[in-house]
Amino acid sequence: MEYRRRAYKRTSRSRGQSSGAGFIQAVILLLVFGALGYMIFGTGLGKTLRDRYAVSLYDRLTGKSDPAPSPASTAIPTAAPSPVPTGETLRISLPAVEAYFLQVGIYDDREIASRLAEGMKALGAAGYVYDDGGSLRLLAAAYSDEASAESVRSRLLTEGYDMSVFRFYRSGVDLLVTAGSGMLVPIKTAFLLSSDMIEQLDELAIDFDAGQRSTEYGLGVLSEISTNAANARAGIAGAADKSRMLSYLIAYLDDIRSMIDEASSNSGGRAAFSSALKTIRIRAAVRYAELLKSIGGEAE
């Protein structure tokens, strides 16, 4: 009996020791698995392992590889470049027009003014009726400066013709024209010609009136002006549909050529050509003023 009791006690102690050791092993295993779990789920190494083994598992199950998602772009977005304006910009200054008209009188009745105008043409004067806002001014000639106009007026006064001097003025215009490099020169040439023609007509009228030029010479100068106007028109015709200012300029050039054709057809004698030349000089100044007004409105 004594032997069995000791044996029993020895067996019970062994079991107690075994249970304690098992508990310690369980705790150690939990710590180990916890550390592994942290490594797998909480660290960069774990992420690499998950991605690698997840892909491997996907390959075994589907027979194909699932591409890893591309990392989000960290590039800083940039705005699209603004379009660069094509062509070049050129500044063009159109000079003012200033003329001093010899004025016979101001009339309300156009029939009376027209009848008097015909009598003036026979004497070599312009005989041009200018409608100045309802006032019909009967004009005999035009000059670029007041001194010339006053000199002629004084001479005519001694011959029995009483006239006054009417100042006609329109301020100039500054333009900024943008066009292809190949169009800048033709456009500039055409605009500058618009005022140059006024000066040529003025010089021709003064020289002819002073008896320094013949009718044939005068017709040659008019033909040259008309040719220059035609060439300038042709140079800008292709761009006129893109610019209202160029369309105004083309209309002006066409009108000058029409005036010249009309003046050239009235060259039956010196008095007739003198009248036609003075008329075109006045009309060209008035028409140029209209061009300045139209272009100035577009430029504002």
DADA-V711832 format. One record per run of one state. SS is the DSSP state (2 for helix, 1 for strand, 0 for the rest). FROM is the first residue (numbers start at 1). TO is the last residue. Records with the same first field share a line. If there is no record, write none. Layout:
# DADA-V711832
SS=FROM-TO + FROM-TO
This chain:
# DADA-V711832
0=1-1 + 43-43 + 63-87 + 95-96 + 108-109 + 123-127 + 133-134 + 144-145 + 159-163 + 171-172 + 180-180 + 210-214 + 243-243 + 266-269 + 300-300
2=2-42 + 44-62 + 110-122 + 146-158 + 181-209 + 215-242 + 244-265 + 270-299
1=88-94 + 97-107 + 128-132 + 135-143 + 164-170 + 173-179
